[in-house]
Amino acid sequence: MAYGWTSTAQTIKATQDIKSPELEIGIVEHLDEFIPESLTVIDTNGKTQNLRTLINKPTVLMWVYYRCPGICSPLMTSVADVIGKTDLVLGKDFQVITISFDPREGSDLAIKKRVNYLNLIDKPVDESGWQFYTADSANIALGTEATGFRYKKTGNDFMHSATVIMISPDGKITRYLQGTYFLPFEFKLALVEASQGKSGPTIYKVLQFCYTYDPAGQQYVLNVTKVAGTIIIFIALVVFLILALKPRKKVIINKENQ
């Protein structure tokens, strides 16, 4: 019985971790909130730029770190892929801003990453539409807190989730697309909504808690305990609803046999 109680407690905790606004690692959505006016980043020329003034069109914002051995590369590869598949024009209809949340990383690394991922886009684009930045620790803390991006340092690496944040031309957060794969239609829809200043909650949140960083293996691995616990709770809830909503059978008494 002790094992059962432990499993239940862990399952409940796993579910709370997904929903809690005090999430230590993951995404806390700050829909309809604005990018701080004082937030600055450093461009690939080493110049300090005010992020809010850079956002003058629908913007896809990504927090990554360029040395990441896990999901940052698949995330940026996916963005490059979906840019090539959407009929929206990079640099005209929207822009992409990638910022490293590791203050140890400099412009030289940002330049290399920018070249790599621009080369992955499968059509001619305005390369100025996707910029890569770095920042100091104070501005990283300000930006990640304002956008609800929660991460944790583990050795020389970080535990974090994968997401892109859609921002309207006036700097308002309108939507989060979480995970490392985006369909062209959902990417385009989110950008169209951002252009109109419309916001909406994220429906798909599985990848932000299913995968955790393994420092020993230096990769992201499936968190079996959390996934299994969530599935058990879901199945139990479905069974409960079926039993609760199932109509009761009426007992028919045959008077002839009385």
HELIX and SHEET records of a PDB file:
HELIX    1   1 ALA A    2  LYS A   19  1                                  18    
HELIX    2   2 LEU A   51  LEU A   54  1                                   4    
HELIX    3   3 CYS A   72  LYS A   85  1                                  14    
HELIX    4   4 SER A  107  LEU A  118  1                                  12    
HELIX    5   5 GLU A  127  GLY A  129  5                                   3    
HELIX    6   6 SER A  137  THR A  147  1                                  11    
HELIX    7   7 PRO A  184  GLN A  196  1                                  13    
HELIX    8   8 LEU A  207  CYS A  210  1                                   4    
HELIX    9   9 VAL A  224  LEU A  245  1                                  22    
HELIX   10  10 LYS A  255  ASN A  257  5                                   3    
SHEET    1   A 2 GLY A  26  ILE A  27  0                                        
SHEET    2   A 2 PHE A 149  ARG A 150 -1                                        
SHEET    1   B 2 THR A  40  ILE A  42  0                                        
SHEET    2   B 2 THR A  48  ASN A  50 -1                                        
SHEET    1   C 5 TRP A 130  TYR A 133  0                                        
SHEET    2   C 5 GLN A  95  SER A 100  1                                        
SHEET    3   C 5 THR A  59  VAL A  64  1                                        
SHEET    4   C 5 THR A 163  ILE A 167 -1                                        
SHEET    5   C 5 ILE A 173  GLN A 178 -1                                        
SHEET    1   D 2 LYS A 152  THR A 154  0                                        
SHEET    2   D 2 ASP A 157  MET A 159 -1                                        
SHEET    1   E 2 TYR A 211  ASP A 214  0                                        
SHEET    2   E 2 GLN A 219  LEU A 222 -1                                        
END                                                                             
